[in-house]
Amino acid sequence: FLRHAGIKHGRVAMAAFVGYCVQSNFIFPWPQHLDGTTGPGLEFSPEQQWDMIPEAAKWQIFTLIGLLEIWDETGGGSLDHYMRGRKPGQYPSAQLFRDNVHFCLDLYDPFGFSKNRSEEKKARGLKAEVNNGRLAMLGIFGFLSADKVPGSVPILDTLGATTPYDGNVMIPFEGNFHL
């Protein structure tokens, strides 16, 4: 249970770290809202950009996360639950979804590059993934801390990689949460 949770949190942290870096340096040029406008510009930190997106967009993101979590918890209809023998970190294939709904790629190894890897190489890759996930957890919280508390991460201040943020990153719907 704890190993699976650690791997999952590491994967989320890696996605968050890469997302933070991309969001700090690049804005998609095509319309992102129904009214045809793009998202907030690069002059805003990723935390400020999150605060500026519409509430409906936030709900879409959390709904997708919830659906992916349900897919994992149910084993995708083909695997045992991770508490009943599934290998920690093994995310279910989307084959059942592809067969019954529409095409989509698997989240793990979407192009089948690692299906022929030896067990030793897979174990080494999992160890690297766990360590990279731990590092990404430190990295994303370093970015968040540097934006929230000036001077808390001196290297980021020196590089000019911080944008002061006066909101609360632990309250994703701050100021506009309602049902």
Summary of the structure (lengths in Angstrom):
residues: 179
radius of gyration: 18.9
end to end distance: 32.8
largest distance: 52.8
contacts: 404
relative contact order: 0.14
helix: 55%
strand: 0%
